[in-house]
Amino acid sequence: MIKIPSIPLHKERPLSSFMNKKESFSLTYKGYRAFINEKECPVRQCRVSSMPFNQSWPGYQRPLNQSEEAGYITFSADEAVEIAVECAQKFDRAMIRPLSKKVSIRQENQTVYFTLTEAGGYVLELDDEHQPLHIFFNPIKTYTEKATYHFGPGLHFPGTIELFDNDSVYIDEEAIVFGSIWSKGAKNVHIYGGGVLNGIGEQRFLEHCYEPFTKGTLRLYNCENILIEDIILQDSACWVLALFDCKNAKISGIKEIGNWRYNTDGIDITNTSNVEIRNCFIRVFDDGITIKGIYGHDKPVENITIENCILWCGWGRTCEVGLETDAPLFRNITFKNCDLIHNSKVAIDIQNGSGGEICKITFEDLRVEYQAGTQPEIIQKRIDQVYQPQGIGVPELIVAENKDWSNSGKFGAIHDIHYKNIQVYAESGVPAPGVKFCSRSEQVILKDFWIDGIYWNDKAVSLDFFKTTVENAMGIHENLK
């Protein structure tokens, strides 16, 4: 069985009436035509970052010319699917990421053919990372719950939706909801469905990403028993999905696409405990999935599992603990069985920027992809500055470091960190990336790092293979396989 949702039409309110008219916006993307088992699947439009060019919040949103259009398709099936994609542009090479899925492509002129045997997130790239087609293959699901807010097929403009105890939001797979969802203090909330929550109408005016001055697409404070599943989050004004002082949350099957503005972190878990994040596709401009603690919140951050996710980080860190670590303790945090298909500054990262203790962190069965054409990060210093890269970008593979980022005079501890079965897939010409274990304080020594298998294109390697830096750190244990 295969279900292909249509793109909704809307005649009551023009899209230009609620958005910045300087931005182009379309529901469809003409760069591709896609067919699933010979039935056409509509290609939707999204806007993504075109370059790793960034600056601290300058008082205005990121310029449109630092982004580009791309496409995505979404469908559900309980069987293998044959996909044909007609490509508007000419190309020499086509590939499907994650590489670990080993999807074979047959090319005939400007059409590619391939088979997908399991649900998940995929990306079709032509020659390089620009203007790709994102593919969301969903398992077929039936929802029986009667939602508090039910958005059926079509376009909807509710603005901000505030949730209270036992509230639920259903977004149909043929719906696009222009607005944001937030709550403070609610219990037992459920947000679900295969449709889109699009935040393009929200304007950001302040630097602050912690308080709800700008809400992004989905933001919850002091909430308990949270279930977020299957929706698509697009065009956020800042952090895309953020939990503050929450507990007992499950995030499953969500997709984040078209988030290219400043500070569009994918998922921020902040002073929150007991969280499961599984089967998600995250493409964002800023950090991918990051575990934080911020001032004004004193709860520990513990018992977090991120598993079976596809991550594309356009700036910063892909899998991260930090940089904000204003919490007494970070522990029992696991990133497992994830594909890091594009990375920018660091792929696997711990940054202790305050005085908190970080321990018992595990990075296991991670697959990190390196491209020969990766663009290097550049900080924009002037409004008229143009992105002019020199050479290629080589994201660091592993970093664990502390620093006094919060100006508290404290340097936090990092210890008992495990790296297990880290697979690196690097294209020809990519040099060995950096690995770093560093404390900025001689009084706070980082210790006990357990490295149980790192592989470079399927060959076991030691830390000597990489550009490894060790400062004020001890107890780095390697198990070469």
C-alpha positions as CSV (number, residue, x, y, z in Angstrom):
1,M,0.0,0.0,0.0
2,I,1.3,3.5,-0.9
3,K,-0.2,6.9,0.1
4,I,0.9,10.0,-1.7
5,P,-0.5,13.2,-0.2
6,S,-1.3,16.1,-2.5
7,I,-0.1,19.6,-2.0
8,P,-3.0,21.7,-0.6
9,L,-4.6,24.5,-2.6
10,H,-5.9,27.7,-0.9
11,K,-8.0,30.5,-2.4
12,E,-9.2,32.4,0.6
13,R,-6.0,34.2,1.6
14,P,-2.9,35.0,-0.5
15,L,0.4,33.8,1.1
16,S,1.9,37.3,0.5
17,S,-0.6,38.7,3.0
18,F,1.3,37.3,6.0
19,M,4.9,37.0,5.0
20,N,7.8,39.3,4.0
21,K,7.0,40.1,0.4
22,K,10.7,40.3,-0.4
23,E,10.9,36.6,-0.1
24,S,9.8,34.3,-2.8
25,F,7.5,31.5,-1.6
26,S,5.9,28.6,-3.5
27,L,4.4,25.4,-2.4
28,T,5.9,23.5,-5.4
29,Y,9.4,23.0,-6.7
30,K,10.0,22.6,-10.4
31,G,13.6,21.2,-10.2
32,Y,12.3,17.7,-10.1
33,R,9.3,15.4,-11.1
34,A,9.1,12.3,-8.9
35,F,7.2,9.1,-9.5
36,I,6.6,6.3,-7.0
37,N,5.7,3.0,-8.5
38,E,4.8,5.0,-11.6
39,K,2.4,7.4,-9.8
40,E,3.5,11.0,-9.6
41,C,4.3,12.4,-6.2
42,P,4.2,16.2,-5.9
43,V,7.5,17.9,-5.2
44,R,7.3,20.5,-2.5
45,Q,9.4,23.6,-2.3
46,C,11.7,24.5,0.7
47,R,14.4,27.1,1.1
48,V,17.7,26.0,2.6
49,S,21.1,27.5,3.4
50,S,23.4,27.8,0.4
51,M,26.6,28.6,2.3
52,P,28.0,28.4,5.9
53,F,28.1,32.2,6.3
54,N,27.0,33.4,9.7
55,Q,27.1,36.2,12.3
56,S,25.8,36.9,15.7
57,W,22.3,38.3,15.6
58,P,22.7,41.6,13.8
59,G,19.2,42.9,14.4
60,Y,17.8,41.7,11.1
61,Q,17.1,38.3,9.7
62,R,19.5,36.4,7.4
63,P,19.6,37.7,3.9
64,L,17.7,35.8,1.2
65,N,20.8,35.6,-1.0
66,Q,22.5,33.2,1.5
67,S,19.8,30.6,0.8
68,E,18.6,28.6,-2.2
69,E,15.5,26.6,-3.2
70,A,15.4,22.9,-2.9
71,G,12.7,20.2,-3.1
72,Y,11.2,17.4,-1.0
73,I,8.6,14.7,-1.3
74,T,6.7,12.9,1.4
75,F,4.7,9.7,1.1
76,S,3.8,6.6,3.2
77,A,4.1,2.9,2.2
78,D,4.3,-0.5,3.8
79,E,6.3,-2.0,1.0
80,A,9.4,-1.4,-1.1
81,V,9.0,1.4,-3.6
82,E,10.4,2.1,-7.1
83,I,11.2,5.7,-7.5
84,A,11.9,7.6,-10.7
85,V,13.1,11.2,-10.6
86,E,13.2,13.5,-13.7
87,C,15.8,16.2,-13.0
88,A,15.6,19.6,-14.6
89,Q,19.3,20.2,-14.4
90,K,22.1,18.3,-16.2
91,F,24.5,16.4,-14.0
92,D,27.3,13.9,-14.1
93,R,26.8,12.0,-10.9
94,A,23.8,11.2,-8.7
95,M,23.9,9.7,-5.2
96,I,21.5,8.8,-2.4
97,R,22.4,9.7,1.2
98,P,22.8,8.3,3.8
99,L,25.6,6.3,2.2
100,S,25.1,3.6,4.7
101,K,21.8,2.6,3.0
102,K,23.8,1.6,-0.1
103,V,21.0,2.7,-2.5
104,S,22.0,1.9,-6.1
105,I,21.0,4.4,-8.8
106,R,20.4,3.8,-12.5
107,Q,20.7,6.9,-14.7
108,E,19.2,7.4,-18.1
109,N,19.9,10.9,-19.4
110,Q,18.4,13.3,-16.8
111,T,16.2,10.7,-15.1
112,V,17.4,8.5,-12.2
113,Y,15.8,5.3,-10.9
114,F,16.3,3.6,-7.5
115,T,14.5,1.4,-5.0
116,L,13.9,2.1,-1.4
117,T,13.2,-0.9,0.8
118,E,12.6,0.7,4.2
119,A,11.1,3.9,5.7
120,G,13.3,6.7,6.5
121,G,14.8,10.0,5.3
122,Y,16.9,10.2,2.2
123,V,18.5,12.8,0.0
124,L,19.1,12.7,-3.7
125,E,22.1,14.8,-4.7
126,L,23.2,15.7,-8.2
127,D,27.0,16.3,-8.3
128,D,27.1,18.3,-5.0
129,E,24.9,19.3,-2.1
130,H,23.1,22.1,-3.8
131,Q,19.4,21.9,-4.9
132,P,18.9,18.3,-3.7
133,L,15.7,16.4,-3.4
134,H,14.8,15.3,0.1
135,I,12.8,12.1,0.3
136,F,10.6,11.3,3.3
137,F,9.4,7.7,3.2
138,N,7.0,7.2,6.1
139,P,5.4,4.1,7.5
140,I,1.7,4.0,7.1
141,K,-0.1,5.1,10.3
142,T,-3.7,5.5,11.4
143,Y,-4.5,8.1,14.0
144,T,-7.7,7.5,16.1
145,E,-7.3,10.2,18.7
146,K,-9.8,13.1,18.7
147,A,-7.5,16.2,18.7
148,T,-8.1,19.5,20.5
149,Y,-6.9,21.2,17.4
150,H,-7.6,19.4,14.2
151,F,-6.2,20.7,10.9
152,G,-7.5,18.8,7.9
153,P,-6.4,19.1,4.3
154,G,-5.7,22.6,3.1
155,L,-3.8,25.7,4.3
156,H,-4.4,27.1,7.8
157,F,-3.4,30.4,9.5
158,P,-3.9,30.0,13.2
159,G,-0.9,32.1,14.3
160,T,0.3,31.0,17.7
161,I,-1.3,27.9,19.3
162,E,-1.0,27.7,23.1
163,L,-1.4,24.3,24.6
164,F,-2.8,23.4,28.0
165,D,-3.2,20.1,30.0
166,N,-4.3,17.2,27.8
167,D,-4.3,19.2,24.6
168,S,-3.4,17.7,21.3
169,V,-2.7,19.0,17.8
170,Y,-3.3,17.0,14.6
171,I,-1.9,18.2,11.3
172,D,-3.2,16.1,8.4
173,E,-0.6,14.9,5.8
174,E,-2.4,17.2,3.3
175,A,-2.3,20.2,5.5
176,I,0.1,23.1,6.0
177,V,-0.4,25.1,9.2
178,F,1.3,28.6,9.2
179,G,2.1,29.4,12.8
180,S,3.8,28.1,15.9
181,I,3.0,25.9,18.9
182,W,4.1,26.7,22.4
183,S,3.1,25.9,26.0
184,K,4.1,26.7,29.5
185,G,3.4,24.2,32.3
186,A,1.1,21.8,30.3
187,K,0.9,18.0,31.0
188,N,0.1,15.3,28.6
189,V,0.4,17.1,25.2
190,H,0.4,15.3,21.9
191,I,1.4,16.9,18.5
192,Y,1.1,14.6,15.5
193,G,0.2,13.9,11.9
194,G,2.1,13.9,8.7
195,G,1.5,17.5,7.7
196,V,3.6,20.7,7.9
197,L,4.0,23.3,10.6
198,N,5.5,26.3,8.8
199,G,6.8,29.3,10.7
200,I,7.5,31.7,7.8
201,G,5.1,34.3,9.1
202,E,7.0,34.9,12.3
203,Q,9.3,37.9,12.4
204,R,12.3,37.9,14.7
205,F,13.2,41.2,16.4
206,L,15.4,40.2,19.4
207,E,18.6,38.2,19.8
208,H,17.2,36.1,22.7
209,C,16.5,32.5,21.9
210,Y,15.6,31.3,25.4
211,E,12.4,33.1,26.2
212,P,9.3,33.1,23.9
213,F,9.9,36.5,22.3
214,T,10.5,34.5,19.2
215,K,8.9,31.1,19.4
216,G,10.2,29.2,16.4
217,T,7.9,26.5,15.2
218,L,7.6,24.5,18.4
219,R,8.6,25.5,22.0
220,L,7.6,24.0,25.3
221,Y,8.4,25.2,28.9
222,N,7.9,23.2,32.1
223,C,5.8,20.6,30.4
224,E,5.5,16.9,31.2
225,N,4.5,13.8,29.2
226,I,5.1,15.1,25.7
227,L,4.6,13.2,22.5
228,I,5.6,14.8,19.2
229,E,5.5,12.6,16.1
230,D,5.6,12.6,12.3
231,I,5.0,16.3,11.5
232,I,7.2,18.4,9.2
233,L,8.7,21.6,10.7
234,Q,9.6,24.2,8.2
235,D,10.8,27.8,7.9
236,S,11.4,28.6,11.6
237,A,12.4,32.1,12.7
238,C,15.0,30.7,15.3
239,W,15.4,27.4,17.2
240,V,13.1,25.0,15.5
241,L,12.0,22.7,18.3
242,A,13.0,23.5,21.9
243,L,12.1,22.0,25.3
244,F,12.9,24.0,28.5
245,D,12.6,22.5,32.0
246,C,10.5,19.6,30.7
247,K,10.5,15.9,31.5
248,N,9.2,12.7,29.9
249,A,9.2,13.6,26.2
250,K,9.2,11.4,23.1
251,I,10.0,12.9,19.7
252,S,9.6,10.5,16.8
253,G,9.5,10.6,13.0
254,I,9.6,14.4,12.7
255,K,11.3,16.1,9.7
256,E,12.9,19.5,9.8
257,I,13.5,21.1,6.4
258,G,13.8,24.6,5.0
259,N,15.3,26.1,8.2
260,W,18.0,28.4,6.9
261,R,17.7,31.5,9.1
262,Y,20.0,32.6,11.9
263,N,20.1,30.3,15.0
264,T,17.8,27.6,13.5
265,D,19.1,24.8,15.8
266,G,17.2,21.6,15.0
267,I,16.3,20.3,18.4
268,D,17.4,21.9,21.7
269,I,16.9,19.9,24.9
270,T,17.4,22.4,27.6
271,N,17.4,21.6,31.4
272,T,15.2,18.7,30.5
273,S,15.3,15.0,31.5
274,N,13.9,11.7,30.2
275,V,13.8,12.3,26.5
276,E,13.7,9.9,23.5
277,I,14.4,11.2,20.0
278,R,14.0,8.6,17.3
279,N,13.7,8.2,13.5
280,C,13.9,11.9,12.8
281,F,15.4,13.8,9.8
282,I,17.0,17.1,10.7
283,R,18.4,19.6,8.2
284,V,19.1,23.0,9.7
285,F,21.5,25.9,9.3
286,D,22.7,25.9,12.9
287,D,23.5,23.0,15.4
288,G,21.6,19.8,14.7
289,I,20.6,18.2,18.0
290,T,22.1,19.9,21.0
291,I,21.7,19.3,24.8
292,K,21.9,22.5,26.8
293,G,21.5,24.1,30.2
294,I,20.8,27.9,30.5
295,Y,20.9,30.6,33.1
296,G,17.8,30.9,35.2
297,H,17.1,27.1,35.0
298,D,18.8,24.8,37.5
299,K,17.5,21.3,36.6
300,P,20.0,18.6,35.6
301,V,20.0,17.2,32.1
302,E,19.9,13.4,32.1
303,N,18.5,10.3,30.5
304,I,18.5,11.5,26.9
305,T,18.5,9.1,23.9
306,I,18.9,10.1,20.3
307,E,18.6,7.2,18.0
308,N,18.3,6.3,14.3
309,C,18.3,9.9,13.1
310,I,19.5,11.5,9.8
311,L,21.3,14.8,10.5
312,W,22.5,17.6,8.1
313,C,24.1,20.5,9.9
314,G,24.7,23.6,7.8
315,W,26.6,25.5,10.5
316,G,28.1,24.6,13.9
317,R,27.9,21.2,15.5
318,T,25.9,18.2,14.4
319,C,25.6,16.1,17.6
320,E,26.4,18.3,20.6
321,V,26.3,18.6,24.4
322,G,26.7,22.3,25.1
323,L,27.8,25.1,24.5
324,E,25.4,26.4,27.1
325,T,25.9,24.2,30.2
326,D,24.3,26.1,33.0
327,A,23.0,23.0,34.8
328,P,24.6,21.2,37.7
329,L,24.8,17.9,35.8
330,F,24.7,16.3,32.4
331,R,24.7,12.6,32.4
332,N,23.3,9.4,30.7
333,I,23.1,11.0,27.3
334,T,23.4,8.7,24.2
335,F,23.6,9.4,20.5
336,K,23.2,6.1,18.7
337,N,22.8,4.7,15.2
338,C,22.7,8.0,13.4
339,D,23.9,9.2,10.0
340,L,25.6,12.6,10.0
341,I,25.4,13.2,6.2
342,H,26.7,16.8,6.1
343,N,28.7,18.5,8.8
344,S,30.1,22.0,9.3
345,K,32.3,22.8,12.3
346,V,32.3,19.6,14.4
347,A,30.4,16.3,13.9
348,I,30.6,14.9,17.4
349,D,30.9,17.6,20.1
350,I,31.0,18.3,23.8
351,Q,31.5,21.9,24.8
352,N,31.3,22.7,28.5
353,G,30.9,26.5,28.6
354,S,30.0,26.8,32.3
355,G,30.6,25.0,35.5
356,G,28.4,22.0,35.1
357,E,29.6,18.4,35.2
358,I,29.3,16.4,32.0
359,C,29.7,12.6,32.4
360,K,28.5,9.3,31.1
361,I,28.0,10.5,27.5
362,T,27.9,7.8,24.7
363,F,28.3,8.2,21.0
364,E,27.7,4.8,19.4
365,D,27.3,3.5,15.9
366,L,27.5,6.9,14.3
367,R,28.3,7.2,10.6
368,V,29.9,10.5,9.6
369,E,30.1,11.5,5.9
370,Y,32.8,13.8,4.5
371,Q,32.6,15.4,1.1
372,A,35.5,16.8,-0.9
373,G,33.4,19.9,-1.8
374,T,32.4,20.9,1.8
375,Q,32.4,24.7,2.1
376,P,34.3,26.2,5.0
377,E,32.6,28.2,7.7
378,I,33.2,32.0,7.5
379,I,32.0,34.6,10.0
380,Q,30.4,37.6,8.3
381,K,31.9,40.8,9.7
382,R,30.3,43.4,7.4
383,I,26.8,43.8,5.9
384,D,28.4,44.0,2.4
385,Q,30.8,41.2,2.9
386,V,30.6,38.4,0.3
387,Y,31.1,34.7,1.0
388,Q,34.5,33.9,-0.6
389,P,35.8,30.5,0.6
390,Q,39.4,29.4,0.1
391,G,40.0,25.6,0.1
392,I,37.6,23.1,1.4
393,G,36.0,22.8,4.8
394,V,37.1,19.8,7.0
395,P,34.8,19.6,10.0
396,E,36.5,18.2,13.1
397,L,35.3,14.7,13.9
398,I,35.4,14.6,17.7
399,V,35.8,17.5,20.2
400,A,35.5,17.5,24.0
401,E,36.5,20.8,25.5
402,N,35.7,23.3,28.3
403,K,35.8,27.0,28.3
404,D,34.5,29.9,30.4
405,W,31.9,30.9,27.8
406,S,29.5,32.2,30.4
407,N,32.1,34.4,32.1
408,S,31.3,32.7,35.4
409,G,35.0,32.1,36.3
410,K,34.2,28.3,36.4
411,F,35.5,25.6,34.2
412,G,33.3,22.5,34.1
413,A,34.4,18.9,34.2
414,I,34.1,16.3,31.4
415,H,34.7,12.6,32.2
416,D,33.6,9.1,31.4
417,I,32.8,9.7,27.7
418,H,32.4,6.7,25.3
419,Y,32.9,6.6,21.6
420,K,31.9,3.2,20.0
421,N,32.0,2.2,16.4
422,I,32.4,5.6,14.8
423,Q,32.4,5.0,11.0
424,V,33.8,7.8,8.7
425,Y,33.0,7.7,5.0
426,A,35.3,10.2,3.2
427,E,35.5,11.1,-0.4
428,S,38.8,11.0,-2.2
429,G,40.9,14.1,-1.4
430,V,39.5,14.7,2.1
431,P,42.3,15.0,4.6
432,A,42.1,13.5,8.1
433,P,40.0,15.8,10.3
434,G,40.8,17.0,13.8
435,V,40.1,15.3,17.1
436,K,40.4,17.4,20.3
437,F,40.4,16.7,24.0
438,C,41.2,20.1,25.7
439,S,40.6,21.9,29.0
440,R,41.3,25.6,29.1
441,S,42.1,25.2,32.8
442,E,45.1,23.4,34.4
443,Q,43.0,23.0,37.5
444,V,40.2,21.1,35.7
445,I,41.6,18.0,33.9
446,L,39.3,16.2,31.5
447,K,39.6,12.5,31.9
448,D,38.5,9.0,31.0
449,F,37.6,8.9,27.3
450,W,36.9,5.4,26.0
451,I,37.4,4.9,22.2
452,D,36.1,1.6,21.0
453,G,36.6,1.5,17.3
454,I,37.0,4.4,14.8
455,Y,36.9,3.4,11.1
456,W,38.0,5.4,8.0
457,N,36.3,4.0,4.9
458,D,35.9,0.7,6.7
459,K,39.5,0.5,7.9
460,A,40.2,0.6,11.7
461,V,42.4,3.6,12.6
462,S,43.8,5.0,15.8
463,L,43.9,8.6,17.0
464,D,47.3,8.9,15.5
465,F,45.6,8.9,12.1
466,F,43.8,12.2,12.9
467,K,45.0,15.7,13.7
468,T,44.7,14.9,17.4
469,T,45.2,17.6,20.1
470,V,45.3,16.7,23.8
471,E,45.6,19.5,26.5
472,N,45.0,19.1,30.2
473,A,43.3,15.8,29.5
474,M,44.2,12.2,30.7
475,G,42.9,8.7,30.5
476,I,42.3,8.4,26.8
477,H,41.8,4.7,26.2
478,E,41.8,3.2,22.7
479,N,40.6,-0.2,21.8
480,L,41.8,-0.9,18.3
481,K,39.8,-3.5,16.4
